[in-house]
Amino acid sequence: MIAEIGVNFYDTARVLSVSPIEAAKMYIDGAAEAGCDCAKFQSYKAATIVSKNSPAYWDTTKEPTQTQYELFLKHDAFGEEEFAELCEYAHSKDMDFTSTPFDYASADYLARYVDFYKISSSDASNLPFVEYIGAKGKPVVVSVGASYLSEVDEVVRALARVGCSDTSILHCVLSYPTDPVDANLRVIETLRRSFPGVRVGYSDHVAPDPAMQTLSTAYLLGAEIIEKHFTLDKSLSGNDHYHSGDIVDFKRAIENFRWIDCVLGSPEKTVLLCEETPRREARRSLVLTRDVRAGEVISKNDLMSKRPGTGISPIFVNVIAGRVAKCDLPEDTILTWDMV
């Protein structure tokens, strides 16, 4: 479970009048409290990620900034020093640390800190960059939103070409927020069938529902990695808060995953220990419908299947019919093999 903190902490720092690094650590604390496995950030500089005139592609009623450059400029203050500190802090909370690099310089310095690289959907077609990251010898997780299946195949092949032996791909819809009708979670199954050699997961942009059903459904469909944007306050205006989950949401999702694991259990079809008594008492045995004296032949008409299942099974009705009673047997006797 990856808490995609991204750059949400900048807004919290502004509202609480604390430094961005303090706010970022508060987010790591929150992710740890929620039970997440990894705290994830984003590493970029506005000048190297986007041209100055690139238009917004998000819901501007939630985030009113009109150009990508303006938005990224608000959240690009951190560099190696800050991410080194956050890495150490995340590890102190027994969580993995990663940050998505959006340029070669970030990819280089993050190599010293990240437990795995995360590549954004926006760079899934940037194969030279993908190969550069894949050659660094660390596990790589790639979101494949807004991609055709053929493009997913290209990115998987690109990572294999440069020797990346631990690749994961995340189904994702590159729309903020994603309408539930566009989530298309069955793509998780498609990716699992199409790429059996890689781990498949889900990166979620659907606004949280009260029961966190979107993430639970993804988990049921086989997502081994789940990533979702994380916030300490969903009411904050700004970059990603409006489709992020908070501590309560993440806790509920993780509880759901554990419940799913519990009820899915084992694929082996057998009689469970908890079923042994009900199996014996609720199954049926051959029972006499009349008094039968010793030496009499038992016919089919003398037999009925009744509970409990402690006697001769009804599957042997044709074996018992025509046999002789060894002793006097009253009506409603549950037959056992020593009686005939």
Sequence and secondary structure as in RCSB ss.txt:
>XXXX:A:sequence
MIAEIGVNFYDTARVLSVSPIEAAKMYIDGAAEAGCDCAKFQSYKAATIVSKNSPAYWDTTKEPTQTQYELFLKH
DAFGEEEFAELCEYAHSKDMDFTSTPFDYASADYLARYVDFYKISSSDASNLPFVEYIGAKGKPVVVSVGASYLS
EVDEVVRALARVGCSDTSILHCVLSYPTDPVDANLRVIETLRRSFPGVRVGYSDHVAPDPAMQTLSTAYLLGAEI
IEKHFTLDKSLSGNDHYHSGDIVDFKRAIENFRWIDCVLGSPEKTVLLCEETPRREARRSLVLTRDVRAGEVISK
NDLMSKRPGTGISPIFVNVIAGRVAKCDLPEDTILTWDMV
>XXXX:A:secstr
 EEEEETTHHHHHHHHT  HHHHHHHHHHHHHHHT SEEEEEE  HHHHS TT B  S TTTS   BHHHHHHHT
    HHHHHHHHHHHHHTT EEEEEE SHHHHHHHTTT SSEEE GGGTT HHHHHHHHTTSS EEEE TT  HH
HHHHHHHHHHHTT   EEEEEE  SSSB GGG  TTHHHHHHHH TTSEEEEEE B   TT HHHHHHHHTT S 
EEEEB S TT  SSSGGG B HHHHHHHHHHHHHHHHHH  S     GGGHHHHHHHS EEEESS B TT B  G
GGEEEES SSS  GGGHHHHTT B SS B TT B  GGG 
